[in-house]
Amino acid sequence: MNAGIVIGLIILLTLLNVPISFALIGGVVAALVLGGGTTLAVIPLQLFSGAAKFPLLAIPLFILAGGMMNSSGISLRIINLASALVGHVRGGLAMVNVADSMFFAEISGSAVADVAALGSIIIPAMVQKGYKPAFTAAVTSVTASLAIIIPPSIPMILYAVISGTSVTRLFLTGFAPGLIGGLLMMAVVYYKARKYGFPVEEAFSLHRLGRAFRDAGWTLALPVIILGGMFGGIVTATEAAGLAVLAAFIIGTFIYREMKFRQLWSVTLDGVVQTATVMMIVAASAVLGWYLTNEQIPQKFAEIVLGFTTDRVLVLLFLNIFLLIAGMFLHSAAAILLIVPIVMPLVRQVGVDPTHFGIIVTLNLAIGQQTPPVSSVLLTACAVAKQPVGKVFREAIPFIGVLLIVLAIVTYIPAIPLFLPELLQGP
């Protein structure tokens, strides 16, 4: 059974509402049973090895930090600050949704945590103001992908570990693309607001903005603590995730005094459920990745590309297409762990800076989080908003288009993502 049939079976199982992780595993099991020659004992081994990666420990920690922020009023203060900044624009609450994600991206490092922490607050608020639930879920989902573009970013950490590049340098490449993406998404929101008559929340007020900044003071300190620790070489990325949990606990419990000790149980339980979902997808993606690697599909792809052209522009185009397709079926962490080691020799051979390629990979996988069948972030937003995937995906298409535009800019104008690391660290 070739890889095309396996992928087709996975898509079919997904359309039949089989959970994504089981669909991924089911496709590989079917291939092994029908193909013969390989024992099914390899499945649990790959499931375990796929999830047993130390950098992945940051995922539950960032998710837990996001849950604490949601329970302690930190998320609400971010929303209030964003509302004071852009809420006066037509479609302001949708603008607030975009700005929230940009703020929260500096804290969570996980798009799923972004949706979980902010979605439960902003989605009901937008629906109450008359926004369509599917549009609301789409904005929340796609803007949440800024959390893996703007540092800290779990996929960037994984890429740095696999490719041997500097985590700090790679983080610095994410600021410009994240800012461009956020501003372009606000432009899409403004266009739709003018077209469909979205409401204006309230007039701009310097007094309200000042009060929001004061209330969010400790919240704004969180990115300084997390990024400052990493950029200063004081803590690793996983330790920074633990630091985020500790800081969120102290700020929420002892400073804002809005998170009670009894809430820790429900927050932890929610974090366990979300982590189990994400990690099961990671583990299942490892099984599919093992099968594809065993069939030498990525290696054959690299040979075809080099046999066709060694031109850097065309090679990057092929790699983008390949990563976009891979992102549809693999969780971002699993895709990085499986694909990056295979394509890095090709990347270096055509003269692409590994740090530059890291932000390209991250953007591709950010888009993959929004494109079915896997679309982990889109599914989370749909669950929070209680909306069907197809309906939300249609509303998300213009925002996914924005990410594609940013991807094209970053791919072919490397000076934009590399400006900050070269300014602060040199070429």
Steps between C-alpha positions, in 0.01 A plus 500: 500500500661829393503824693225651285255227600594539867437875488173441314389259772591752770291766325207257470516408870513869591192573287325219690569695822764261627732693739803631315755304702316170445458579130875549466575176681224313315645589160843365594357185663304426182818546295697264721229234511440500125865546409639241740864463595492734802366411843233720658721517811668798334186711554523535882875548474455791259217645711728507803809632321293767326378642830812441712690813395626730777416828318138381479482539877454871429159427346314400820677775692397772254146359488485505881631857501228596254234341720628687804495826307140435404396428859698780660377793295819532297324413174221748578755778562660427162158527335425828683834648394448396138147641512631834627753509214286397200144460628398841363548383137204355308503128562705583806420185696631288214808728495531434873502128421801548272682727747431255785671223311802720433528584871437143611753368247769661714396279791361164392717363216207280400213581264281242674562672834415833336162372381427330832590803712352780289232322301274425795485876574516675163279262299187539721562877517514530121191283448310711755591812298351349183802344328434170324619208718687338210681826415586548866646150525696552177659826618586342836651194334715661231628786715597245765762369256691821569591327827743270318640781281559762770734357768501304718407223259501126561547412130796740478660333800460159340641623169801656673573174682470288186689735264768611744416870469483759779164515679550867582588592142203305367266669748616839377394412144138460614426858609479664154288228331271485805449876497438508123255209528309663785469834319384335177239300692375823653472637147284202400282554807463870416400419142236254619384746766441769237332251266269337755454788744670353806442710813728766653554427869571843654694820439875509560597623847848574628373462855363154424823403322710615797282308744524187282880528493511533878269202551703289257838603642585163652354322197735693272786400727449133410658526149793686654550220752464219245689650205751682719592173670556326167672787318721554804605136499367452853247223422425250224174507308346225714615675817349822364168317461523394864588859589185613316292264717664628818461865397135451399432328834664772709344788305154342489495379861695755702500820291168505314347263760247370249612137480406289801681185599188292432513615136839337454335158483268591213775693320739205532234255387420711193871520427531122522214452253642751252849357538373146443328610180806679365749235605288220354508681167877545535545129575269392217677733259824329593348168391398644163838670466678172572300330225571774247869500592512120483358523149766767427238745378682817631835382363345430161345845507841661567656304214225610264545866598877492448457312176258766378683814606765636733366855474437636850175676408345187353634274776340726763175491303506119496584486871217738584253285308632186668481656848150635438382151403682340794343754736156382394569153640765539769504692826760775482732338755492163324547661158811680621645191665446290190550732202770748605784242530421379148482837326781683680776367270297625202448837669870545568596381152299776330642763739201576721579628851376233747361774726309646204366156414386460861249785475388365161428162661320666790274703270416195290403303807302795638293475182480124547336555840207654312462257209306171538516212560729541806464880558550471877446871573196530272342198670563651844337828397203309356463310827507822706251674268290183446507554124547249213849479351392559139313818581787646704760401239314694229508812718870443571608492133575878469711489817684190380564701183671762716733235643580386145590857405728528806655165406578627150653821639713315754610237248620737229599808702720343771620844614163552672515207746881516532516877563460476878742211566765658275450838668534360853733204445672566168493293177 
